[in-house]
Amino acid sequence: MVTIKDIAKLAGVSPSTVSRVVSNHPRISIETSRKVKKIMEELGYHPNVMAKSLVSKTTHTLGIMLPRPAEELFRNDFFGELLRGVVTQATRMGYDLLMTTATSDQDEVGTISRLVRGRRVDGIVLLSSRRDDPIISFLQEESFPFVLIGRSEAYADALMVDNNNVLAAYDATRHLIAQGHERIGFVSGPPNLTLSHDRLKGYEKALAESGLAARPDWIVEGEFLQESGFRAMSFVMGLPERPTALVVIDDNVAFGVMRGLSELGYRVPGDICVVGFNNIPLAELASPPLSSIDIGTYQLGYTAVQALLRRVQGEPSLQNPVIIPHRLVVRDSSINPALKRS
């Protein structure tokens, strides 16, 4: 049976160095790590993860709490790209991932509690932020390492990776104002999400600075689904006075908005302009191509794991919150045809 001592002898390093290579310790050089792993592979050595966990009291596993309902999450390309960033960095650092979700509000804390108190994971990644989130309250009380992709209003000291969503929505709205629009609506997400609150705030700020009204009947709440955007158009376009442009909280919702407008006989951008968020790959392929705020979705997930592992390993945070920059990608859906001709 091959042991760590055998590997160390052949590699010309100490057994403790081999152990550090196995646990992907950041202070081991790439050259040494490659050398040791090559010998391990040649000898068919596989570390006993369970035994190592008992000794080190770590699992080398991170938990991911999926927003509810989980089936809706996998229908939104944003979360796929976010998880790609999470998986890439976790894998690079030698960590496995354990995904979980709850069936109800009442079961959420119980689900997280089983992971935390059962010591099944070393840290938790929360993929979304809600106002008055009981999961964050529980993790704070337990002093358990976690990172929030989003912003917590109640716990300013929580580890957070986010965008400046107020500024992002402000930029999207200002773009439409620059296109000559004065009647601008907002298709929002669930009101209990911090994201929805922040983007609505940015939208309202841009309108106020330009002396424009944020009319309540032009602000529609829904879910992060195409169907939600589609249904919103039946209401908005049925109003006596309709907006000529829309800021939409998510690209998938924006696709539903554009489909709804098309079925009602309205042209984008001829009759109404649209800007979305997240700049998913399909935005460029939409008809017309969708203008969107690129929030660096992959980088959000990647950076969140980086920040969490620093916390797990007892290293100080470089900054908190970490703000990932955004940029507006302008495509045909938000270009005022009248300005384009002039």
C-alpha positions, 0 to 999 in steps of 0.5 A: 500500500502506497503511503504519503512517506513513499510519495515524499521520498520519491519526490524529495520532499517532506511528508508534510509537504505532500499533505499540503499538496493534497489539501491544495495549500496556497503556499506550495509552489506550482512546480512542487505541486505538479511534481508530487501529483505526478508521482501520486498518479504514477503510483495510483495513490488516492488520499483518504478524504474521510480520514483527512477530514477527521484529522483536520476537522475540515471537509474541503466542501462548500455548501451552496444554498439555492434560491427557491424554487430551485427548478426556476433557477435552472431556467434562468441563464444568469444562475448557470453563469454564476454557478460556472464561476463558483464551480471554477474557483472551487475546483481550482482550490480543491473544494467539492460543492454540495448544493441544497435548497429548502421546500418552504420558508420554514424549512430554510434555516433547518436545511442550513442548520443540518449542514452547519451543525453536522459539519458537512461543509466548511463554508456556505455560498448564498446566491441571492440576498433577501431583506430580513433573511433568516438564513443570514441571521442564523449563520451570523449567530453561529459565526459560520463562514459564508459569503453572500452574492448580493447585499445584506441590509441588516448585517453590514459586516457580512462577507459580500460580493455584489454590484452597485445595483443602484448605479447600474439601474441608474445608468440603464435609465439614463441611457433611455433618457438620453434616447429622448424618452420621458415615459419610462417604466420598470419591470421589477423582480420579487419585492423581498429581494434586495436586488429589486429594491436597489435597482428600483432605487437607481431607476427612480433616482435617474428619473428624479434627476431629470425631472421625470415622474416614476409612475406607480402603474408603470412599475410592475413586480414579478419573478425572474421568468420569461412568463413574468415579463410576458404577463407584465405587458398585458397590464402595462400596454393596456394602460390609458397612457403607456411608457415608451421605454422599459428598464427590465430587471433581468434579460430572461424577463426582458425576452418575455417582455419583448415576446409580449409586446410582439404579440400585442402588435408593438415593435421594439424599438419602433414603438417601445425601447427595452434595456435588460440586465445580466447580458447573457449570451442569448441577449445578442441573439435576440430579435432585436438584439437586447441592450443589457447591463453586463454585471460580470456574472461569472466574476461574481461567482468566482470572486465569491468563492475566493473571498469565502476561502480566505475566510475559511482559511482564517485570512483577513478579507482584502475588502468588504463588500467586493464590488464587481463593476458593470457596463452597459452594452447597447444594442438595437432594442434601446436605440430610438429610431428617430434619433438613429435617422437624424 
